[in-house]
Amino acid sequence: MRRPYLCAFTLLELVITLAIVAVLAVFAVPSYRSQVARTHRIDAASALMRAAQFVEGAASAGTAALPPGFDRAPQSGTAVYHLRVLPANDTNGGYSIEAAPDDSGPMRDDPCGVFSLDATGLRSNRSGANGSASLVAECWGAS
């Protein structure tokens, strides 16, 4: 006769449940991290577009610095990228804007590195000490 107060999970059932949870975690955690990184990259690209609109609108006023809110990505919360306007040169068409990952932020070791957008519309990335280029389509959210 079975006693109702002794109904419980067996050790084997608990081990099987833990194994299933572990297998799910092995696949879910890397996927989650890559999605978060993709979201941060899209934030950087959209912040560069906003900053470019501001710089083009303020070109007649001669403003070179970005105002608060335009100098970071995302605009609210903890900054993941910091934006700055670079001076004109022979190739950038009048200005260039960079979005560099925060040194202590989650994207500091991202292969996309520093995002750049210039007045001609050229999008680029550079990463590492040697300035090697990453895949622009992957970094700028085109998929």
Buried (B, 14 or more C-beta within 10 A) or exposed (E): EEEEEEEEEEEEEEEEEEEEEEEEEEEEEEEEEEEEBBEBBBBBBBBBEBBBEBBEEBEEEEEBEBEEEBBBBBBEEEBBBBBBBEEBEEEBEEBBBBBBBBEEBBBEEBBBBBBBBBBEEEBBBBBEEEEEEBEBEBBBBEE
